[in-house]
Amino acid sequence: MSVVSLQVLKEEAIQLLIQIINTPSISEQENKVSFLIQDYIHKYGFHVKRKFNNIWTENNNYPKKEDIQTILLNSHHDTVKPGKNWKTDPFTAIKQEDKLFGLGSNDAGASVVSLISTFIYLSNLSELPYRLILSITGEEEISGYSGLRSILPEFGFVDLGIVGEPTQMQVAIAEKGLIILDCIAEGKTGHSARNTGINAIYLATRDIELLKSFSFDRKSDLLGFTTLNVTQIQGGIQHNVIPDICSFVIDIRTNELYKNEELIDIIQKKIHSKMKPRSSHLNSSFIDPMHPIVLKAKFIGRNTYGSPTLSDQSIMPFSTIKMGVGDSVRSHTPNEYVLISEIMEGIDIYICLLKNYHF
């Protein structure tokens, strides 16, 4: 490398992650951490663009031609709110031997710093056969409108996305999508002592009972069946009034064999309650197992699988894989941590995957 050694980049990645953990970045409050990361990338001479709390940049060491293909490296710097039972301050990085504790260390700070190091390294090679974009974005944990989706049009045409989430550096070639449906059963108020009116709770529970026994028949080899659960219900204003309104929420986790619009239509025909999609844009993801990036990943010893957890992969309208440092089991848990050795190895694996990659 002409600017810095890979070993220095790895050491800086750990220090950068410590700074990220020490800078609270709960979703919609990522301003300070975005500038922290921007300053680090700018130090290496890259022109960094930003919108809201999202930042992105690209390499210059690629052939300047119209048909050049583009790879996007993306991860997120926002975190969930810390839960209870933390033994330490979640916003203070603590290093114990190989472990680095702190909120967002595993999800997805480790992937953030590993992708940054990988990007800097690859951008200092003599030439890459593709355009490389690095984006570190916010509001992933809440699927916010001011996150990645607000800047996707700025990138131009993208051929491949690599999404940094904790996968133990294995490769998710499919990911379940999400639909949230708000439903309302409408009855008629009456006095409970006279047993008058139409009880909206009973109407809602009839629909819920129908949904409980309903199943989708298309099974994905990677993601299994599309699943449905009623996760919230609310009805009634006081004990002696027959309720005229009862609302409930349906959570659907989708595989790649259904379009979201198709699933919404199926459910609406199944129940009598009024239904309004709260969220229907988070699609399932799937990449051809014979795609060159999947074949290259397998060649360097990575396993492939289908992921049940949602990420910004769901809003990318191009081929993607999910691959990152850390373990998804640790995400959103008290005393979240990542191994320093995982970050070191993760950078090496990313570079091995992309250094001599050709479409």
LINKAMO-V909092 format. One record per residue. PHI is phi in whole degrees, -180 to 180 (* if undefined). PSI is psi in radians with two decimals (none if undefined). Layout:
# LINKAMO-V909092
phi=PHI psi=PSI
phi=PHI psi=PSI
This chain:
# LINKAMO-V909092
phi=* psi=2.55
phi=-85 psi=-0.34
phi=-109 psi=-0.84
phi=-152 psi=2.67
phi=-80 psi=2.75
phi=-62 psi=-0.64
phi=-63 psi=-0.70
phi=-65 psi=-0.74
phi=-59 psi=-0.71
phi=-65 psi=-0.75
phi=-65 psi=-0.70
phi=-68 psi=-0.54
phi=-61 psi=-0.72
phi=-67 psi=-0.77
phi=-65 psi=-0.67
phi=-65 psi=-0.71
phi=-64 psi=-0.68
phi=-60 psi=-0.77
phi=-64 psi=-0.68
phi=-64 psi=-0.79
phi=-61 psi=-0.69
phi=-76 psi=-0.04
phi=-116 psi=1.67
phi=-50 psi=2.32
phi=-143 psi=0.85
phi=-61 psi=2.56
phi=-46 psi=2.33
phi=78 psi=0.01
phi=-128 psi=0.73
phi=-100 psi=0.20
phi=-56 psi=-0.87
phi=-65 psi=-0.73
phi=-70 psi=-0.55
phi=-66 psi=-0.69
phi=-70 psi=-0.62
phi=-59 psi=-0.84
phi=-69 psi=-0.69
phi=-59 psi=-0.78
phi=-62 psi=-0.68
phi=-65 psi=-0.80
phi=-66 psi=-0.70
phi=-62 psi=-0.53
phi=-57 psi=-0.48
phi=-94 psi=0.23
phi=90 psi=0.16
phi=-88 psi=2.47
phi=-82 psi=1.99
phi=-103 psi=2.22
phi=-100 psi=2.72
phi=-146 psi=2.63
phi=-149 psi=2.27
phi=53 psi=-2.19
phi=-108 psi=0.41
phi=-101 psi=2.47
phi=-130 psi=2.61
phi=-155 psi=2.74
phi=-154 psi=3.03
phi=-145 psi=2.85
phi=-80 psi=2.92
phi=-118 psi=-0.10
phi=-94 psi=0.97
phi=-137 psi=2.70
phi=-62 psi=2.25
phi=-85 psi=1.51
phi=-139 psi=2.73
phi=-65 psi=-0.58
phi=-95 psi=0.33
phi=-65 psi=2.40
phi=-90 psi=2.69
phi=-124 psi=2.35
phi=-115 psi=2.30
phi=-105 psi=2.21
phi=-102 psi=2.11
phi=-137 psi=2.45
phi=-152 psi=3.09
phi=-122 psi=2.56
phi=-104 psi=0.00
phi=-86 psi=2.80
phi=-130 psi=2.87
phi=-75 psi=2.96
phi=-72 psi=2.52
phi=-68 psi=2.39
phi=-84 psi=-3.01
phi=-80 psi=3.04
phi=75 psi=0.23
phi=-69 psi=2.32
phi=-84 psi=-0.32
phi=-129 psi=3.05
phi=-69 psi=2.06
phi=-63 psi=-0.34
phi=-99 psi=0.29
phi=-126 psi=2.03
phi=-68 psi=2.32
phi=-127 psi=2.18
phi=-104 psi=2.11
phi=-128 psi=1.80
phi=54 psi=-2.00
phi=-90 psi=-0.11
phi=-97 psi=2.47
phi=-123 psi=1.94
phi=-92 psi=2.64
phi=149 psi=2.64
phi=-62 psi=2.22
phi=85 psi=0.03
phi=-64 psi=-0.75
phi=-90 psi=-0.69
phi=-125 psi=1.65
phi=-132 psi=0.59
phi=-58 psi=-0.68
phi=-63 psi=-0.68
phi=-70 psi=-0.65
phi=-57 psi=-0.95
phi=-70 psi=-0.54
phi=-69 psi=-0.71
phi=-68 psi=-0.65
phi=-62 psi=-0.82
phi=-62 psi=-0.74
phi=-62 psi=-0.79
phi=-61 psi=-0.82
phi=-62 psi=-0.76
phi=-61 psi=-0.89
phi=-65 psi=-0.58
phi=-73 psi=-0.19
phi=-104 psi=0.10
phi=-74 psi=2.89
phi=-60 psi=-0.74
phi=-164 psi=2.49
phi=-108 psi=2.59
phi=-85 psi=0.23
phi=-149 psi=2.76
phi=-80 psi=2.41
phi=-124 psi=2.13
phi=-111 psi=2.38
phi=-114 psi=2.18
phi=-130 psi=2.30
phi=-119 psi=2.05
phi=-126 psi=2.91
phi=-109 psi=3.10
phi=58 psi=0.41
phi=-69 psi=-0.64
phi=-70 psi=-0.30
phi=-119 psi=0.15
phi=51 psi=0.80
phi=-75 psi=2.68
phi=-73 psi=-0.33
phi=-97 psi=0.27
phi=-94 psi=-2.46
phi=-56 psi=-0.68
phi=-61 psi=-0.44
phi=-74 psi=-0.30
phi=-117 psi=-0.11
phi=-52 psi=-0.72
phi=-63 psi=-0.35
phi=-73 psi=-0.32
phi=-84 psi=-0.30
phi=76 psi=-2.81
phi=-73 psi=2.26
phi=-116 psi=2.31
phi=-92 psi=-0.53
phi=-153 psi=2.39
phi=-118 psi=2.44
phi=-118 psi=2.00
phi=-101 psi=2.10
phi=-85 psi=1.77
phi=-137 psi=2.72
phi=-66 psi=1.82
phi=-127 psi=0.24
phi=60 psi=0.50
phi=60 psi=0.37
phi=-89 psi=3.03
phi=-117 psi=1.98
phi=-83 psi=1.99
phi=-99 psi=0.03
phi=-152 psi=2.65
phi=-147 psi=2.38
phi=-69 psi=2.50
phi=-94 psi=-3.07
phi=-142 psi=2.34
phi=-126 psi=2.32
phi=-117 psi=2.20
phi=-118 psi=2.21
phi=-94 psi=2.17
phi=-121 psi=2.53
phi=-134 psi=2.14
phi=-96 psi=2.29
phi=-114 psi=2.17
phi=-119 psi=-2.45
phi=-148 psi=2.33
phi=-70 psi=2.69
phi=-167 psi=3.01
phi=-85 psi=2.27
phi=-66 psi=-0.52
phi=-68 psi=-0.57
phi=-91 psi=-0.11
phi=56 psi=0.71
phi=-102 psi=2.98
phi=91 psi=-3.12
phi=-123 psi=2.02
phi=-77 psi=1.92
phi=-66 psi=-0.48
phi=-65 psi=-0.72
phi=-64 psi=-0.67
phi=-64 psi=-0.74
phi=-65 psi=-0.74
phi=-69 psi=-0.49
phi=-63 psi=-0.79
phi=-64 psi=-0.73
phi=-63 psi=-0.67
phi=-65 psi=-0.66
phi=-63 psi=-0.74
phi=-69 psi=-0.59
phi=-60 psi=-0.64
phi=-95 psi=0.03
phi=-90 psi=2.51
phi=-141 psi=2.66
phi=-93 psi=2.48
phi=-97 psi=-0.17
phi=-91 psi=1.99
phi=-103 psi=2.21
phi=-86 psi=2.45
phi=-63 psi=-0.54
phi=-98 psi=-0.61
phi=-112 psi=-0.06
phi=71 psi=-2.69
phi=-82 psi=2.66
phi=-66 psi=2.36
phi=-118 psi=2.69
phi=-136 psi=2.35
phi=-142 psi=2.43
phi=-86 psi=2.11
phi=-114 psi=-0.23
phi=-146 psi=2.61
phi=-150 psi=2.49
phi=-150 psi=2.30
phi=-166 psi=2.68
phi=92 psi=2.53
phi=-114 psi=-0.49
phi=-163 psi=2.93
phi=-67 psi=-0.44
phi=-107 psi=0.29
phi=-120 psi=2.15
phi=-64 psi=2.16
phi=-75 psi=2.42
phi=-99 psi=-0.11
phi=-136 psi=2.34
phi=-140 psi=2.16
phi=-110 psi=2.58
phi=-148 psi=2.81
phi=-119 psi=2.34
phi=-109 psi=2.26
phi=-110 psi=2.07
phi=-117 psi=2.21
phi=-106 psi=2.06
phi=-102 psi=2.60
phi=-101 psi=3.14
phi=-79 psi=-0.02
phi=-90 psi=-0.06
phi=-126 psi=2.53
phi=-83 psi=2.55
phi=-58 psi=-0.70
phi=-63 psi=-0.64
phi=-65 psi=-0.74
phi=-66 psi=-0.71
phi=-61 psi=-0.74
phi=-64 psi=-0.70
phi=-61 psi=-0.80
phi=-68 psi=-0.72
phi=-62 psi=-0.60
phi=-75 psi=-0.29
phi=-86 psi=-0.57
phi=-117 psi=2.86
phi=-96 psi=-0.36
phi=-64 psi=2.63
phi=-71 psi=2.53
phi=-136 psi=2.38
phi=-135 psi=2.13
phi=-66 psi=2.14
phi=-82 psi=-0.66
phi=-147 psi=2.11
phi=-138 psi=0.18
phi=-97 psi=-0.08
phi=-91 psi=1.60
phi=-84 psi=2.72
phi=-69 psi=2.69
phi=-118 psi=2.58
phi=-158 psi=2.34
phi=-121 psi=2.53
phi=-58 psi=2.17
phi=-59 psi=-0.28
phi=-98 psi=0.13
phi=-61 psi=2.49
phi=-55 psi=-0.58
phi=-71 psi=-0.60
phi=-70 psi=-0.74
phi=-64 psi=-0.70
phi=-66 psi=-0.71
phi=-61 psi=-0.76
phi=-64 psi=-0.67
phi=-61 psi=-0.60
phi=-94 psi=0.24
phi=95 psi=0.27
phi=-89 psi=2.52
phi=-92 psi=2.70
phi=-115 psi=2.65
phi=-162 psi=3.02
phi=-104 psi=2.33
phi=-101 psi=2.33
phi=-83 psi=-0.22
phi=-96 psi=2.61
phi=-91 psi=2.60
phi=-149 psi=-3.09
phi=-66 psi=-0.14
phi=-54 psi=-0.54
phi=-68 psi=-0.30
phi=-110 psi=0.15
phi=-93 psi=2.03
phi=-87 psi=0.69
phi=-148 psi=3.03
phi=-63 psi=2.35
phi=-143 psi=2.72
phi=-128 psi=2.72
phi=-112 psi=2.17
phi=-159 psi=2.09
phi=-161 psi=3.10
phi=-85 psi=2.48
phi=102 psi=-3.05
phi=-126 psi=2.20
phi=-58 psi=-0.48
phi=-61 psi=-0.50
phi=-83 psi=-0.25
phi=-65 psi=2.45
phi=62 psi=0.43
phi=-113 psi=2.72
phi=-61 psi=2.54
phi=60 psi=0.67
phi=-55 psi=2.47
phi=-151 psi=2.88
phi=-136 psi=2.67
phi=-87 psi=2.36
phi=-61 psi=-0.64
phi=-64 psi=-0.54
phi=-65 psi=-0.68
phi=-67 psi=-0.79
phi=-59 psi=-0.81
phi=-69 psi=-0.66
phi=-61 psi=-0.74
phi=-61 psi=-0.77
phi=-61 psi=-0.72
phi=-69 psi=-0.77
phi=-57 psi=-0.80
phi=-65 psi=-0.74
phi=-62 psi=-0.64
phi=-68 psi=-0.66
phi=-106 psi=-0.32
phi=-60 psi=-0.79
phi=-116 psi=0.61
phi=-80 psi=2.40
phi=-134 psi=2.45
phi=-70 psi=none
